[in-house]
Amino acid sequence: MIVSVNELQLRAIIEEYSQSQNMMLLSADGVILSGLNDIGQTYAHFEEINKPVASLIRNVGGEEQIVVKKMLPLTGWMLVSLTPYEAATSQVYEIFRSNFLIEIGFVALFLVILIYLLRQFTKPILRLVQVAASIEAGNLSIRSHITGSNEFVKLGRSFDNMLDSIETMVRQITYEQELKRKAELAMLQAQINPHFLFNILNAVRLRIMLRGDRENADVISSLSHLLRMTFINNREFISLQEEVELVKQYMNLMNFTSKDAFRYEIDLSSETLHELVPRFILQPMIENAIIHGLRQYAGNIRIRAWKEDKLLVIAVEDDGGGMAEATVAELRQRLQGGVENSAARPETNQGMSGFGLFNVYERLTIIYGDRFRMDMKSELGKGTVIYLFIPNGGEKRAVESADGG
């Protein structure tokens, strides 16, 4: 009777934990004394769980289980707990998953708070950057209007005060300049300057254009541009693009005065457009090609420019009558001798059209020294090509040399 009561008590305990594990009381020879099933029968996997293995995880009945056993003193009985490995680990994974989601939530909340604080901290800086960009675009009336009490607010207020001072100075300078222009106007009203001539030429061009004579209007426009570059622009060095534009106007005028119109082609590498060159170095070569190469008849002139071994290379080419090899050699000798001996210089007329090939060679040699060279290739009946090899940065070296002297 006592044993029966004890077995019932043990079964109640076992049933309480049966949802998560299988508990049983075994005798020394493996008979199930108490459990959920097969009481009084030998446990089928008794040998597997009774082996002296260090690991708690054993393969029982083809399934990995966590085996926990406790020997009861005096009786030799064994209290065994069998828990499926997957069931035990799934609970652990669930705990890990819950912890991971909670951590992600805290991290997200931390990032939101951090971003908010950063935005509040950097908002005055971003505002100052926007104001500075607007000022750079020419808007001096904009102000930051930053409010608060931190250091950036003080910086914003100082920035606004500086802008107020600058705007006041600009208005004062504008007013002074206006007075100065009025004073200069009174002095210049009685003078006739080149702008007067250009205005007259433009008025004539418009009248001719209104009468439908577009060709002569374009000729006057080319003449106006050419005179403007000649009289007003007094820079010694200009960009290659400006020099070529000047030559284009010159060739348009020459086409107007030539017996037959010639065609011209301009091929400049993009990296050469802003290279600085002395003014009026191409016009004499174009004049030479028109008068001596094409002999003022129809033909083709080509201007090319590219970079080669730290040199700016300019080529002026025509498909005119060309020269014999002996003539080319003689011309080279005259150019070289003319620079070394001023008495050997050929006589030239004054004015833009009289610079001549010799003057170009002499000017470039004086400016660049032996770093500059000119080359010519010509063939009878096929035309002539003149090459100018100009060092990069020649203007800077020339100016430094002049300052040093």
One Martini backbone bead per residue (centre of mass of N, CA, C, O) as a GRO file, in nm:
protein
  405
    1MET     BB    1   0.056   0.063  -0.019
    2ILE     BB    2   0.302   0.251  -0.004
    3VAL     BB    3   0.400   0.209  -0.294
    4SER     BB    4   0.150   0.311  -0.439
    5VAL     BB    5   0.156   0.595  -0.332
    6ASN     BB    6   0.438   0.671  -0.435
    7GLU     BB    7   0.381   0.625  -0.737
    8LEU     BB    8   0.161   0.838  -0.759
    9GLN     BB    9   0.338   1.076  -0.679
   10LEU     BB   10   0.544   1.042  -0.905
   11ARG     BB   11   0.346   1.069  -1.142
   12ALA     BB   12   0.258   1.357  -1.081
   13ILE     BB   13   0.534   1.479  -1.123
   14ILE     BB   14   0.579   1.376  -1.410
   15GLU     BB   15   0.326   1.511  -1.540
   16GLU     BB   16   0.415   1.805  -1.485
   17TYR     BB   17   0.689   1.754  -1.689
   18SER     BB   18   0.588   1.620  -1.970
   19GLN     BB   19   0.596   1.862  -2.179
   20SER     BB   20   0.936   1.880  -2.173
   21GLN     BB   21   0.967   1.580  -2.042
   22ASN     BB   22   1.099   1.247  -1.969
   23MET     BB   23   1.008   1.069  -1.681
   24MET     BB   24   1.182   0.810  -1.480
   25LEU     BB   25   1.183   0.502  -1.288
   26LEU     BB   26   1.457   0.289  -1.234
   27SER     BB   27   1.600   0.012  -1.208
   28ALA     BB   28   1.892  -0.159  -1.208
   29ASP     BB   29   1.763  -0.339  -1.471
   30GLY     BB   30   1.539  -0.130  -1.626
   31VAL     BB   31   1.279  -0.105  -1.476
   32ILE     BB   32   0.969   0.047  -1.475
   33LEU     BB   33   0.838   0.200  -1.185
   34SER     BB   34   0.795   0.503  -1.310
   35GLY     BB   35   0.552   0.665  -1.530
   36LEU     BB   36   0.363   0.702  -1.819
   37ASN     BB   37   0.481   0.421  -1.934
   38ASP     BB   38   0.547   0.092  -1.905
   39ILE     BB   39   0.496  -0.034  -1.635
   40GLY     BB   40   0.716  -0.308  -1.555
   41GLN     BB   41   0.906  -0.258  -1.787
   42THR     BB   42   1.162  -0.266  -1.994
   43TYR     BB   43   1.376  -0.043  -2.107
   44ALA     BB   44   1.480  -0.024  -2.430
   45HIS     BB   45   1.724   0.216  -2.368
   46PHE     BB   46   1.907   0.142  -2.121
   47GLU     BB   47   2.194   0.103  -2.241
   48GLU     BB   48   2.226   0.392  -2.363
   49ILE     BB   49   2.188   0.552  -2.079
   50ASN     BB   50   2.411   0.367  -1.909
   51LYS     BB   51   2.643   0.485  -2.034
   52PRO     BB   52   2.972   0.619  -1.979
   53VAL     BB   53   2.908   0.940  -2.071
   54ALA     BB   54   2.998   1.272  -2.070
   55SER     BB   55   2.770   1.343  -2.239
   56LEU     BB   56   2.427   1.448  -2.243
   57ILE     BB   57   2.422   1.380  -2.546
   58ARG     BB   58   2.201   1.134  -2.694
   59ASN     BB   59   2.119   0.844  -2.879
   60VAL     BB   60   1.767   0.786  -2.856
   61GLY     BB   61   1.598   0.619  -3.080
   62GLY     BB   62   1.721   0.822  -3.316
   63GLU     BB   63   1.738   1.061  -3.094
   64GLU     BB   64   1.828   1.354  -2.971
   65GLN     BB   65   1.915   1.370  -2.618
   66ILE     BB   66   1.879   1.485  -2.291
   67VAL     BB   67   2.060   1.330  -2.029
   68VAL     BB   68   1.931   1.279  -1.688
   69LYS     BB   69   2.082   1.130  -1.398
   70LYS     BB   70   1.987   0.960  -1.074
   71MET     BB   71   2.112   0.809  -0.806
   72LEU     BB   72   1.973   0.601  -0.562
   73PRO     BB   73   2.019   0.526  -0.262
   74LEU     BB   74   2.015   0.180  -0.153
   75THR     BB   75   1.830   0.082  -0.411
   76GLY     BB   76   1.956   0.151  -0.720
   77TRP     BB   77   1.804   0.356  -0.843
   78MET     BB   78   1.680   0.556  -1.140
   79LEU     BB   79   1.664   0.894  -1.234
   80VAL     BB   80   1.511   0.996  -1.543
   81SER     BB   81   1.584   1.250  -1.803
   82LEU     BB   82   1.414   1.330  -2.118
   83THR     BB   83   1.526   1.566  -2.369
   84PRO     BB   84   1.479   1.709  -2.647
   85TYR     BB   85   1.704   1.892  -2.822
   86GLU     BB   86   1.519   2.075  -2.994
   87ALA     BB   87   1.336   2.172  -2.761
   88ALA     BB   88   1.561   2.309  -2.596
   89THR     BB   89   1.684   2.495  -2.823
   90SER     BB   90   1.428   2.651  -2.901
   91GLN     BB   91   1.415   2.811  -2.639
   92VAL     BB   92   1.688   2.948  -2.669
   93TYR     BB   93   1.630   3.082  -2.943
   94GLU     BB   94   1.391   3.247  -2.845
   95ILE     BB   95   1.552   3.414  -2.648
   96PHE     BB   96   1.751   3.530  -2.852
   97ARG     BB   97   1.540   3.660  -3.036
   98SER     BB   98   1.421   3.848  -2.826
   99ASN     BB   99   1.684   3.995  -2.758
  100PHE     BB  100   1.744   4.095  -3.045
  101LEU     BB  101   1.487   4.268  -3.082
  102ILE     BB  102   1.538   4.448  -2.842
  103GLU     BB  103   1.810   4.559  -2.939
  104ILE     BB  104   1.709   4.681  -3.202
  105GLY     BB  105   1.516   4.877  -3.068
  106PHE     BB  106   1.730   5.034  -2.908
  107VAL     BB  107   1.904   5.116  -3.150
  108ALA     BB  108   1.684   5.271  -3.303
  109LEU     BB  109   1.627   5.471  -3.076
  110PHE     BB  110   1.916   5.581  -3.062
  111LEU     BB  111   1.931   5.684  -3.357
  112VAL     BB  112   1.700   5.881  -3.342
  113ILE     BB  113   1.816   6.053  -3.116
  114LEU     BB  114   2.087   6.115  -3.256
  115ILE     BB  115   1.974   6.254  -3.509
  116TYR     BB  116   1.826   6.474  -3.363
  117LEU     BB  117   2.071   6.597  -3.219
  118LEU     BB  118   2.238   6.650  -3.475
  119ARG     BB  119   2.035   6.839  -3.611
  120GLN     BB  120   2.036   7.047  -3.383
  121PHE     BB  121   2.348   7.098  -3.403
  122THR     BB  122   2.369   7.141  -3.739
  123LYS     BB  123   2.164   7.355  -3.831
  124PRO     BB  124   2.336   7.617  -3.817
  125ILE     BB  125   2.550   7.524  -4.017
  126LEU     BB  126   2.366   7.478  -4.262
  127ARG     BB  127   2.266   7.766  -4.272
  128LEU     BB  128   2.542   7.897  -4.323
  129VAL     BB  129   2.596   7.749  -4.588
  130GLN     BB  130   2.353   7.864  -4.743
  131VAL     BB  131   2.430   8.158  -4.715
  132ALA     BB  132   2.707   8.138  -4.852
  133ALA     BB  133   2.596   8.040  -5.127
  134SER     BB  134   2.420   8.292  -5.182
  135ILE     BB  135   2.652   8.494  -5.176
  136GLU     BB  136   2.813   8.366  -5.409
  137ALA     BB  137   2.559   8.427  -5.608
  138GLY     BB  138   2.490   8.753  -5.505
  139ASN     BB  139   2.328   8.745  -5.223
  140LEU     BB  140   2.335   9.011  -4.978
  141SER     BB  141   2.034   8.999  -4.829
  142ILE     BB  142   2.091   8.761  -4.672
  143ARG     BB  143   2.000   8.578  -4.366
  144SER     BB  144   2.010   8.358  -4.097
  145HIS     BB  145   1.844   8.382  -3.823
  146ILE     BB  146   1.970   8.267  -3.564
  147THR     BB  147   1.862   8.088  -3.279
  148GLY     BB  148   1.981   8.119  -2.941
  149SER     BB  149   2.290   8.022  -2.718
  150ASN     BB  150   2.512   7.926  -2.882
  151GLU     BB  151   2.795   7.955  -3.073
  152PHE     BB  152   2.650   7.952  -3.352
  153VAL     BB  153   2.471   8.192  -3.299
  154LYS     BB  154   2.699   8.395  -3.271
  155LEU     BB  155   2.811   8.346  -3.553
  156GLY     BB  156   2.553   8.428  -3.706
  157ARG     BB  157   2.542   8.719  -3.604
  158SER     BB  158   2.819   8.802  -3.712
  159PHE     BB  159   2.751   8.740  -4.005
  160ASP     BB  160   2.518   8.943  -4.032
  161ASN     BB  161   2.685   9.194  -3.960
  162MET     BB  162   2.882   9.168  -4.192
  163LEU     BB  163   2.669   9.191  -4.417
  164ASP     BB  164   2.575   9.473  -4.343
  165SER     BB  165   2.849   9.607  -4.394
  166ILE     BB  166   2.885   9.521  -4.688
  167GLU     BB  167   2.625   9.646  -4.802
  168THR     BB  168   2.700   9.935  -4.725
  169MET     BB  169   2.965   9.945  -4.890
  170VAL     BB  170   2.841   9.889  -5.165
  171ARG     BB  171   2.656  10.135  -5.175
  172GLN     BB  172   2.884  10.340  -5.147
  173ILE     BB  173   3.051  10.254  -5.395
  174THR     BB  174   2.824  10.289  -5.601
  175TYR     BB  175   2.787  10.589  -5.553
  176GLU     BB  176   3.081  10.673  -5.618
  177GLN     BB  177   3.088  10.555  -5.905
  178GLU     BB  178   2.863  10.727  -6.015
  179LEU     BB  179   3.009  10.994  -5.976
  180LYS     BB  180   3.258  10.917  -6.144
  181ARG     BB  181   3.109  10.870  -6.414
  182LYS     BB  182   2.999  11.154  -6.441
  183ALA     BB  183   3.277  11.290  -6.450
  184GLU     BB  184   3.388  11.132  -6.696
  185LEU     BB  185   3.171  11.209  -6.900
  186ALA     BB  186   3.238  11.508  -6.917
  187MET     BB  187   3.531  11.446  -7.036
  188LEU     BB  188   3.432  11.238  -7.287
  189GLN     BB  189   3.228  11.386  -7.473
  190ALA     BB  190   3.465  11.531  -7.664
  191GLN     BB  191   3.552  11.250  -7.741
  192ILE     BB  192   3.710  11.030  -7.981
  193ASN     BB  193   3.673  10.692  -7.983
  194PRO     BB  194   3.664  10.370  -8.089
  195HIS     BB  195   3.363  10.331  -8.013
  196PHE     BB  196   3.251  10.524  -8.220
  197LEU     BB  197   3.338  10.359  -8.465
  198PHE     BB  198   3.187  10.096  -8.390
  199ASN     BB  199   2.905  10.218  -8.387
  200ILE     BB  200   2.900  10.303  -8.680
  201LEU     BB  201   2.948  10.022  -8.802
  202ASN     BB  202   2.694   9.895  -8.679
  203ALA     BB  203   2.492  10.086  -8.812
  204VAL     BB  204   2.568  10.015  -9.102
  205ARG     BB  205   2.515   9.711  -9.080
  206LEU     BB  206   2.211   9.731  -9.014
  207ARG     BB  207   2.125   9.879  -9.269
  208ILE     BB  208   2.225   9.667  -9.469
  209MET     BB  209   2.056   9.435  -9.352
  210LEU     BB  210   1.774   9.571  -9.396
  211ARG     BB  211   1.837   9.562  -9.721
  212GLY     BB  212   1.957   9.248  -9.761
  213ASP     BB  213   2.285   9.272  -9.718
  214ARG     BB  214   2.453   9.027  -9.567
  215GLU     BB  215   2.743   9.017  -9.674
  216ASN     BB  216   2.830   9.315  -9.603
  217ALA     BB  217   2.755   9.294  -9.305
  218ASP     BB  218   2.969   9.077  -9.237
  219VAL     BB  219   3.215   9.244  -9.316
  220ILE     BB  220   3.172   9.469  -9.106
  221SER     BB  221   3.179   9.282  -8.862
  222SER     BB  222   3.469   9.182  -8.904
  223LEU     BB  223   3.602   9.462  -8.894
  224SER     BB  224   3.510   9.536  -8.610
  225HIS     BB  225   3.646   9.300  -8.459
  226LEU     BB  226   3.934   9.355  -8.557
  227LEU     BB  227   3.962   9.648  -8.446
  228ARG     BB  228   3.903   9.583  -8.153
  229MET     BB  229   4.149   9.392  -8.111
  230THR     BB  230   4.364   9.611  -8.201
  231PHE     BB  231   4.286   9.873  -8.017
  232ILE     BB  232   4.191   9.759  -7.728
  233ASN     BB  233   4.363   9.506  -7.714
  234ASN     BB  234   4.677   9.520  -7.509
  235ARG     BB  235   4.758   9.239  -7.491
  236GLU     BB  236   5.018   9.020  -7.539
  237PHE     BB  237   4.836   8.788  -7.424
  238ILE     BB  238   4.638   8.521  -7.555
  239SER     BB  239   4.425   8.307  -7.644
  240LEU     BB  240   4.393   8.084  -7.892
  241GLN     BB  241   4.093   8.135  -7.940
  242GLU     BB  242   4.123   8.443  -7.992
  243GLU     BB  243   4.327   8.426  -8.223
  244VAL     BB  244   4.140   8.261  -8.413
  245GLU     BB  245   3.910   8.467  -8.422
  246LEU     BB  246   4.077   8.687  -8.557
  247VAL     BB  247   4.147   8.521  -8.813
  248LYS     BB  248   3.860   8.478  -8.913
  249GLN     BB  249   3.804   8.774  -8.974
  250TYR     BB  250   4.037   8.807  -9.173
  251MET     BB  251   3.940   8.586  -9.378
  252ASN     BB  252   3.673   8.721  -9.445
  253LEU     BB  253   3.801   8.977  -9.568
  254MET     BB  254   3.978   8.831  -9.782
  255ASN     BB  255   3.736   8.704  -9.933
  256PHE     BB  256   3.625   8.986 -10.026
  257THR     BB  257   3.911   9.066 -10.191
  258SER     BB  258   3.923   8.823 -10.351
  259LYS     BB  259   3.877   8.661 -10.638
  260ASP     BB  260   3.861   8.391 -10.470
  261ALA     BB  261   3.717   8.193 -10.261
  262PHE     BB  262   3.808   8.047  -9.963
  263ARG     BB  263   3.875   7.778  -9.750
  264TYR     BB  264   3.827   7.696  -9.397
  265GLU     BB  265   3.994   7.514  -9.122
  266ILE     BB  266   3.931   7.423  -8.770
  267ASP     BB  267   4.162   7.232  -8.543
  268LEU     BB  268   4.117   7.213  -8.196
  269SER     BB  269   4.223   7.123  -7.914
  270SER     BB  270   4.080   7.150  -7.605
  271GLU     BB  271   4.366   7.191  -7.446
  272THR     BB  272   4.438   7.471  -7.632
  273LEU     BB  273   4.234   7.712  -7.598
  274HIS     BB  274   4.383   7.840  -7.313
  275GLU     BB  275   4.637   7.903  -7.440
  276LEU     BB  276   4.901   8.119  -7.432
  277VAL     BB  277   4.963   8.378  -7.678
  278PRO     BB  278   5.079   8.579  -7.888
  279ARG     BB  279   4.989   8.824  -8.070
  280PHE     BB  280   4.984   8.793  -8.409
  281ILE     BB  281   5.090   8.486  -8.527
  282LEU     BB  282   4.876   8.394  -8.761
  283GLN     BB  283   4.824   8.616  -8.974
  284PRO     BB  284   5.091   8.603  -9.141
  285MET     BB  285   5.048   8.304  -9.231
  286ILE     BB  286   4.778   8.350  -9.373
  287GLU     BB  287   4.880   8.566  -9.569
  288ASN     BB  288   5.091   8.383  -9.701
  289ALA     BB  289   4.886   8.166  -9.801
  290ILE     BB  290   4.712   8.355  -9.981
  291ILE     BB  291   4.931   8.504 -10.157
  292HIS     BB  292   5.158   8.262 -10.206
  293GLY     BB  293   4.991   7.999 -10.217
  294LEU     BB  294   4.700   8.077 -10.359
  295ARG     BB  295   4.702   8.355 -10.509
  296GLN     BB  296   4.396   8.448 -10.458
  297TYR     BB  297   4.264   8.173 -10.477
  298ALA     BB  298   4.119   7.898 -10.467
  299GLY     BB  299   4.102   7.706 -10.153
  300ASN     BB  300   4.286   7.570  -9.865
  301ILE     BB  301   4.267   7.623  -9.505
  302ARG     BB  302   4.453   7.502  -9.215
  303ILE     BB  303   4.397   7.486  -8.856
  304ARG     BB  304   4.613   7.356  -8.602
  305ALA     BB  305   4.603   7.200  -8.259
  306TRP     BB  306   4.840   7.065  -8.012
  307LYS     BB  307   4.985   6.834  -7.792
  308GLU     BB  308   5.359   6.795  -7.743
  309ASP     BB  309   5.583   6.753  -7.521
  310LYS     BB  310   5.519   7.036  -7.376
  311LEU     BB  311   5.381   7.139  -7.647
  312LEU     BB  312   5.263   7.383  -7.867
  313VAL     BB  313   5.100   7.299  -8.170
  314ILE     BB  314   5.107   7.486  -8.480
  315ALA     BB  315   4.918   7.461  -8.792
  316VAL     BB  316   4.964   7.589  -9.130
  317GLU     BB  317   4.761   7.507  -9.417
  318ASP     BB  318   4.806   7.458  -9.774
  319ASP     BB  319   4.694   7.390 -10.136
  320GLY     BB  320   4.899   7.519 -10.309
  321GLY     BB  321   5.194   7.554 -10.491
  322GLY     BB  322   5.436   7.581 -10.330
  323MET     BB  323   5.780   7.457 -10.271
  324ALA     BB  324   6.090   7.417 -10.301
  325GLU     BB  325   6.347   7.292 -10.125
  326ALA     BB  326   6.540   7.535 -10.171
  327THR     BB  327   6.344   7.753 -10.076
  328VAL     BB  328   6.307   7.649  -9.788
  329ALA     BB  329   6.606   7.669  -9.706
  330GLU     BB  330   6.633   7.974  -9.755
  331LEU     BB  331   6.415   8.065  -9.555
  332ARG     BB  332   6.545   7.950  -9.305
  333GLN     BB  333   6.809   8.113  -9.327
  334ARG     BB  334   6.680   8.396  -9.313
  335LEU     BB  335   6.551   8.367  -9.039
  336GLN     BB  336   6.810   8.303  -8.875
  337GLY     BB  337   6.977   8.549  -8.975
  338GLY     BB  338   6.779   8.774  -8.883
  339VAL     BB  339   6.807   8.726  -8.574
  340GLU     BB  340   7.129   8.753  -8.564
  341ASN     BB  341   7.082   8.984  -8.800
  342SER     BB  342   6.939   9.289  -8.842
  343ALA     BB  343   7.033   9.351  -9.143
  344ALA     BB  344   6.863   9.090  -9.264
  345ARG     BB  345   6.606   9.217  -9.260
  346PRO     BB  346   6.312   9.245  -9.392
  347GLU     BB  347   6.108   9.451  -9.537
  348THR     BB  348   5.828   9.617  -9.382
  349ASN     BB  349   5.526   9.705  -9.319
  350GLN     BB  350   5.297   9.870  -9.165
  351GLY     BB  351   5.096   9.700  -8.967
  352MET     BB  352   4.920   9.412  -8.957
  353SER     BB  353   5.000   9.311  -9.264
  354GLY     BB  354   5.341   9.356  -9.193
  355PHE     BB  355   5.481   9.147  -9.011
  356GLY     BB  356   5.546   8.874  -9.097
  357LEU     BB  357   5.727   8.589  -9.068
  358PHE     BB  358   5.977   8.710  -8.935
  359ASN     BB  359   5.840   8.853  -8.692
  360VAL     BB  360   5.732   8.598  -8.563
  361TYR     BB  361   6.001   8.455  -8.521
  362GLU     BB  362   6.132   8.678  -8.352
  363ARG     BB  363   5.932   8.704  -8.121
  364LEU     BB  364   5.938   8.404  -8.025
  365THR     BB  365   6.245   8.397  -7.972
  366ILE     BB  366   6.255   8.621  -7.758
  367ILE     BB  367   6.051   8.490  -7.558
  368TYR     BB  368   6.159   8.160  -7.570
  369GLY     BB  369   6.391   8.099  -7.732
  370ASP     BB  370   6.517   7.772  -7.775
  371ARG     BB  371   6.222   7.653  -7.719
  372PHE     BB  372   6.171   7.762  -7.995
  373ARG     BB  373   6.015   7.650  -8.312
  374MET     BB  374   6.036   7.633  -8.673
  375ASP     BB  375   5.851   7.471  -8.939
  376MET     BB  376   5.880   7.340  -9.284
  377LYS     BB  377   5.650   7.220  -9.545
  378SER     BB  378   5.707   7.152  -9.901
  379GLU     BB  379   5.532   7.117 -10.228
  380LEU     BB  380   5.500   7.111 -10.542
  381GLY     BB  381   5.148   7.133 -10.596
  382LYS     BB  382   5.057   7.078 -10.260
  383GLY     BB  383   5.195   7.275 -10.054
  384THR     BB  384   5.191   7.422  -9.710
  385VAL     BB  385   5.365   7.388  -9.387
  386ILE     BB  386   5.343   7.553  -9.065
  387TYR     BB  387   5.533   7.528  -8.764
  388LEU     BB  388   5.463   7.571  -8.409
  389PHE     BB  389   5.681   7.551  -8.115
  390ILE     BB  390   5.538   7.598  -7.794
  391PRO     BB  391   5.582   7.656  -7.482
  392ASN     BB  392   5.467   7.597  -7.187
  393GLY     BB  393   5.438   7.882  -6.999
  394GLY     BB  394   5.579   8.128  -7.155
  395GLU     BB  395   5.470   8.382  -7.022
  396LYS     BB  396   5.586   8.351  -6.739
  397ARG     BB  397   5.887   8.340  -6.819
  398ALA     BB  398   5.893   8.610  -6.969
  399VAL     BB  399   5.813   8.789  -6.729
  400GLU     BB  400   6.036   8.705  -6.534
  401SER     BB  401   6.267   8.794  -6.720
  402ALA     BB  402   6.185   9.093  -6.732
  403ASP     BB  403   6.195   9.146  -6.425
  404GLY     BB  404   6.496   9.064  -6.388
  405GLY     BB  405   6.604   9.296  -6.593
   0.00000   0.00000   0.00000
